[in-house]
Every structure is written in structure tokens, then in C-alpha cells.
Amino acid sequence: MAIIKKNGKYYAEVAVGGKTKGGAVKRTRRVAKTRAGAKRIERELKHQLDKGLPIPRADTTVESFLNDWLKVMNHSKLAVNTKTSYSQIVRDHISPCVGHHRLINLHQSHVNHMVKTISEKGLGANSQRLVRRTLSVALSYAERNDLVNRNVVKLSDPVSAPIRRELFIQPDQIKDLLAGLVGHRYEDIYIFLAHTGVRRGEALAVKWSDIHLDDDPPWLSIERSYTCEAGKYVIKKLKTKTSTREVPIGGVEFFV
């Protein structure tokens, strides 16, 4: 281990084990503005080596790491839509803002600047939170695998979303809506949605065997959803056990 000064900067240089193709001992360097900073980095790297932990490559960029992380996620059991969302967020928002930084040098100030940048592009608070959360999920993976010492998203400024007043459609509004849909090609599905309150994808996946009109009161079971995954429409089981439920029906007249 050594502290090297070059071009006005200080470097902590540590042997990480193994040999290069030329036969030299493999080393890694970390840059610091002061000798004290380089000494601190040297102590941290030595502590990792003493614990038998791998030393993250100094030249790995955030973008390179995220691309590798996405490959791991694509082989996980995550929902296809979640994987697609991660890829789009990394491509459109995270990589353009912080992808050029070295992973080990990523700082909470970079995260704050990223959020500010996407805010200025017109993304709302909820979208900002989703971008920030995606980066946090990726960095938590990096932290678990000893690629970074901390998840800097957790140290960055939180994004506050305004509290929106909940809006509910009123009975008179439903009556006007259904009156305006008489004869429409989707009239039946709108009537079904109005009487049950289920989601669109859930309604499209209902089978006749799910509807129990002979019971008192009548009810239907919600167990599946019709959704688009990677450009193809599929019927899938609902994500959680609590999503699977029995829904009472106000009457049978809307089925006939």
C-alpha cells in the first residue's frame, strides 16, 4: 500500500491480489484531493482486504454497472412490466444524468442533481420518486455485493409529492355515463366495471365460471388479470394473495 502524489492529486494505491498479463501485481488506485483523504481511503481498502471482501474496480461507471444489473434483473422472477420499467428508467433518465460517474465515486449530490434535472424536463413528483427508487434498488444490489460501501440514494434529499384530494365518481355521474354509452361497442364492459369496481385488466380476465349468480347475494371471484407484457397480451394470476378476492354484485339485471 502506498500514497502517491501526481499532478496535484493524491492516490491511495493498494495491491488487490493476482497478476497482470505482464506478470506485475494487480493494483487499484483511488484518488483524493488531500493526503489525509488518501490515507482514509487506504484504511478503508485495507479494512476490506482484511475482511476478505473484494475491492470494487475503480473504473466501473454507473452506466456499466446498471447495464450489468439489468441483465441480472432480466433473469430474476420479477414481473415483466417491472423489468421493462427498470430498463426504460435507466435508459431515459438515470444513465443520461449520472451514468458517466464512476460507481465508487457516486455521491448523494449527484442523485440530487439527477432529480433536479428530470424535474426541469417536466417529470412530476411521482415520476421523480420512481426514478430515484429504481436507482436505490440498483445500489442496494451493489451494496449487498460489496461493489459500493453505501447506497447514496438513501442519503440524498427525498422527493415530496403533493397530497391530492381523492375523487370518487358519484351515482348521478355513473347514471349519465351509462346513458351516454347505450349502443356503444363497449357498453357491456362499462356496465360491468360500474357495478363491480374491478380494474380493467381484471374485468377482461373474468370467466363465466368466476360469476356466481345463484348465490344470495351474487358475487364473482377476481383471480386473474389481462395485461400487456413485452408487446404481447397475456392472462396472468394476480401478483398478491390479497389481490385475489370475492366481489359482491348489486344485482343480476346487468348480465341480461
C-alpha positions as CSV (number, residue, x, y, z in Angstrom):
1,M,0.0,0.0,0.0
2,A,1.2,3.5,-0.8
3,I,0.2,7.1,-1.0
4,I,1.2,8.7,-4.3
5,K,1.1,12.4,-5.3
6,K,0.7,13.1,-9.0
7,N,-0.4,16.3,-10.8
8,G,-1.6,17.9,-7.6
9,K,-3.7,14.9,-6.6
10,Y,-3.2,12.1,-4.1
11,Y,-3.7,8.5,-4.8
12,A,-4.1,5.5,-2.5
13,E,-2.6,2.5,-4.2
14,V,-3.4,-1.0,-3.0
15,A,-2.4,-4.4,-4.2
16,V,-5.6,-6.5,-4.8
17,G,-4.0,-9.8,-5.5
18,G,-3.3,-11.7,-8.7
19,K,-1.0,-10.9,-11.6
20,T,-1.4,-8.8,-14.7
21,K,-0.7,-10.3,-18.2
22,G,2.8,-8.8,-17.9
23,G,3.4,-10.5,-14.6
24,A,3.1,-7.4,-12.3
25,V,1.0,-7.4,-9.1
26,K,-2.5,-6.2,-9.8
27,R,-3.2,-2.9,-8.0
28,T,-6.0,-0.4,-7.8
29,R,-5.9,3.3,-7.2
30,R,-8.3,5.7,-5.6
31,V,-7.9,9.5,-6.0
32,A,-8.3,12.1,-3.2
33,K,-7.8,15.8,-3.0
34,T,-5.7,15.7,0.1
35,R,-3.1,13.3,1.6
36,A,-5.5,12.9,4.6
37,G,-8.2,11.9,2.3
38,A,-6.0,9.4,0.5
39,K,-4.9,7.9,3.9
40,R,-8.6,7.5,4.8
41,I,-9.3,5.7,1.6
42,E,-6.2,3.5,2.1
43,R,-7.5,2.5,5.6
44,E,-10.9,1.6,4.1
45,L,-9.4,-0.5,1.4
46,K,-7.1,-2.3,3.8
47,H,-10.2,-3.0,6.1
48,Q,-12.0,-4.6,3.1
49,L,-9.0,-6.7,2.2
50,D,-8.6,-7.8,5.9
51,K,-12.2,-8.9,5.9
52,G,-11.7,-10.8,2.7
53,L,-14.1,-8.6,0.7
54,P,-13.5,-7.9,-3.0
55,I,-12.2,-4.4,-3.9
56,P,-14.6,-2.8,-6.5
57,R,-13.0,-1.8,-9.8
58,A,-12.2,1.9,-9.8
59,D,-13.0,2.3,-13.4
60,T,-16.6,0.9,-13.4
61,T,-19.0,3.5,-14.4
62,V,-22.6,3.8,-13.1
63,E,-23.9,3.1,-16.6
64,S,-21.8,0.0,-16.9
65,F,-22.9,-1.3,-13.5
66,L,-26.6,-0.6,-14.3
67,N,-26.4,-2.5,-17.6
68,D,-25.0,-5.5,-15.7
69,W,-27.6,-5.1,-13.0
70,L,-30.4,-5.1,-15.6
71,K,-29.1,-8.4,-17.0
72,V,-29.3,-9.9,-13.6
73,M,-32.9,-8.5,-13.1
74,N,-33.9,-9.9,-16.5
75,H,-33.1,-13.4,-15.2
76,S,-35.0,-12.8,-11.9
77,K,-38.6,-13.6,-11.1
78,L,-39.7,-10.0,-11.3
79,A,-42.8,-9.2,-13.3
80,V,-42.1,-8.5,-17.0
81,N,-43.6,-5.0,-16.7
82,T,-41.3,-4.2,-13.7
83,K,-38.2,-5.3,-15.7
84,T,-39.4,-3.2,-18.7
85,S,-39.9,-0.2,-16.4
86,Y,-36.4,-0.6,-14.9
87,S,-34.8,-0.7,-18.4
88,Q,-36.7,2.4,-19.6
89,I,-35.9,4.4,-16.5
90,V,-32.2,3.5,-16.6
91,R,-32.0,4.3,-20.4
92,D,-34.1,7.5,-20.4
93,H,-33.2,9.1,-17.0
94,I,-30.5,7.6,-14.8
95,S,-27.8,6.9,-17.4
96,P,-28.0,10.3,-19.1
97,C,-27.7,12.1,-15.8
98,V,-25.2,10.0,-13.7
99,G,-24.1,7.2,-16.0
100,H,-20.7,8.8,-16.7
101,H,-19.7,8.9,-13.0
102,R,-17.5,6.1,-11.5
103,L,-19.7,3.9,-9.4
104,I,-17.4,4.2,-6.4
105,N,-17.4,8.0,-6.6
106,L,-21.2,8.4,-6.9
107,H,-22.4,10.8,-4.3
108,Q,-25.7,11.9,-2.9
109,S,-25.2,15.3,-4.5
110,H,-25.2,13.6,-7.9
111,V,-28.5,12.0,-7.1
112,N,-30.0,15.4,-6.0
113,H,-28.7,16.9,-9.3
114,M,-30.3,14.0,-11.3
115,V,-33.7,14.6,-9.6
116,K,-33.4,18.4,-10.3
117,T,-32.6,17.7,-14.0
118,I,-35.5,15.4,-14.6
119,S,-37.8,17.8,-12.8
120,E,-36.7,20.6,-15.1
121,K,-37.6,18.3,-18.0
122,G,-41.2,18.2,-16.8
123,L,-41.3,14.9,-14.9
124,G,-43.8,15.1,-11.9
125,A,-43.0,14.3,-8.3
126,N,-44.3,10.7,-8.6
127,S,-42.1,10.0,-11.7
128,Q,-39.1,11.6,-9.9
129,R,-39.7,9.2,-6.9
130,L,-39.9,6.2,-9.3
131,V,-36.5,7.2,-10.9
132,R,-34.9,7.7,-7.5
133,R,-36.3,4.4,-6.2
134,T,-35.0,2.5,-9.3
135,L,-31.5,3.8,-8.7
136,S,-31.8,2.9,-5.0
137,V,-32.8,-0.7,-5.8
138,A,-29.8,-1.0,-8.1
139,L,-27.4,0.5,-5.5
140,S,-28.8,-1.8,-2.8
141,Y,-27.8,-4.7,-5.0
142,A,-24.4,-3.1,-5.4
143,E,-24.1,-2.7,-1.6
144,R,-25.0,-6.3,-1.0
145,N,-22.4,-7.4,-3.4
146,D,-19.7,-5.2,-2.0
147,L,-19.4,-3.0,-5.1
148,V,-20.1,0.1,-3.1
149,N,-19.8,0.9,0.6
150,R,-23.2,2.6,0.9
151,N,-26.4,3.4,-1.0
152,V,-26.1,7.1,-1.6
153,V,-29.8,7.4,-2.7
154,K,-30.7,6.9,1.0
155,L,-28.5,9.9,1.8
156,S,-30.0,12.2,-0.8
157,D,-32.8,14.6,-0.5
158,P,-36.3,12.9,-0.5
159,V,-38.8,13.9,-3.1
160,S,-42.1,15.1,-1.7
161,A,-45.2,14.6,-3.7
162,P,-48.2,16.9,-3.1
163,I,-51.2,15.3,-1.4
164,R,-54.0,15.0,-4.0
165,R,-57.7,15.0,-3.0
166,E,-59.3,11.7,-3.7
167,L,-62.0,11.9,-6.3
168,F,-64.9,9.5,-6.5
169,I,-67.5,9.2,-9.2
170,Q,-71.0,9.9,-7.9
171,P,-74.1,7.8,-8.6
172,D,-75.6,10.6,-10.8
173,Q,-72.4,10.7,-12.8
174,I,-72.5,6.9,-13.3
175,K,-76.1,7.2,-14.5
176,D,-75.2,9.9,-17.0
177,L,-72.1,7.9,-18.2
178,L,-74.1,4.7,-18.8
179,A,-76.9,6.6,-20.5
180,G,-74.3,8.1,-22.9
181,L,-72.9,4.6,-23.6
182,V,-76.1,3.0,-24.8
183,G,-75.4,1.2,-28.0
184,H,-71.6,1.7,-27.7
185,R,-69.5,-1.4,-28.6
186,Y,-68.0,-1.4,-25.1
187,E,-71.3,-0.7,-23.2
188,D,-71.3,-4.1,-21.6
189,I,-67.8,-3.8,-20.1
190,Y,-68.5,-0.3,-18.8
191,I,-71.7,-1.6,-17.1
192,F,-69.6,-4.4,-15.6
193,L,-67.0,-2.1,-14.3
194,A,-69.6,0.3,-12.8
195,H,-71.3,-2.5,-10.9
196,T,-68.2,-4.2,-9.6
197,G,-65.5,-1.6,-9.3
198,V,-62.8,-4.0,-10.5
199,R,-59.8,-3.0,-12.6
200,R,-60.0,-3.0,-16.4
201,G,-57.4,-5.9,-16.7
202,E,-59.2,-7.9,-14.0
203,A,-62.6,-7.4,-15.8
204,L,-61.2,-8.6,-19.1
205,A,-59.9,-11.8,-17.5
206,V,-63.1,-12.8,-15.8
207,K,-64.6,-16.2,-16.9
208,W,-68.2,-17.3,-16.6
209,S,-67.1,-19.8,-14.0
210,D,-66.0,-16.9,-11.8
211,I,-69.5,-15.5,-11.7
212,H,-71.9,-16.9,-9.1
213,L,-75.4,-15.6,-9.8
214,D,-77.3,-18.3,-7.9
215,D,-75.9,-17.3,-4.6
216,D,-77.6,-14.7,-2.4
217,P,-76.1,-12.1,-2.8
218,P,-74.5,-12.9,-6.1
219,W,-70.7,-12.5,-6.3
220,L,-67.7,-13.0,-8.6
221,S,-64.2,-14.1,-7.9
222,I,-61.2,-12.0,-9.2
223,E,-58.2,-14.2,-9.7
224,R,-56.5,-13.1,-12.9
225,S,-55.6,-10.1,-15.0
226,Y,-55.4,-9.4,-18.7
227,T,-52.2,-7.5,-19.2
228,C,-49.6,-6.5,-21.8
229,E,-46.1,-7.9,-21.4
230,A,-43.3,-7.2,-23.8
231,G,-45.8,-6.2,-26.5
232,K,-48.0,-9.3,-26.0
233,Y,-51.3,-9.6,-24.2
234,V,-51.5,-12.4,-21.6
235,I,-53.7,-13.6,-18.8
236,K,-51.8,-13.9,-15.5
237,K,-52.5,-14.7,-11.9
238,L,-52.7,-11.7,-9.7
239,K,-49.5,-10.6,-8.0
240,T,-50.5,-11.0,-4.4
241,K,-52.9,-13.1,-2.3
242,T,-54.8,-10.0,-1.2
243,S,-55.5,-9.1,-4.8
244,T,-57.4,-12.3,-5.2
245,R,-60.8,-11.5,-3.8
246,E,-64.5,-12.0,-3.9
247,V,-66.6,-9.1,-5.2
248,P,-70.3,-8.7,-4.4
249,I,-72.6,-7.9,-7.3
250,G,-75.5,-5.5,-6.7
251,G,-77.9,-7.4,-8.9
252,V,-78.1,-9.7,-11.9
253,E,-80.0,-7.4,-14.2
254,F,-76.8,-6.0,-15.8
255,F,-75.9,-9.5,-17.1
256,V,-79.1,-9.9,-19.1
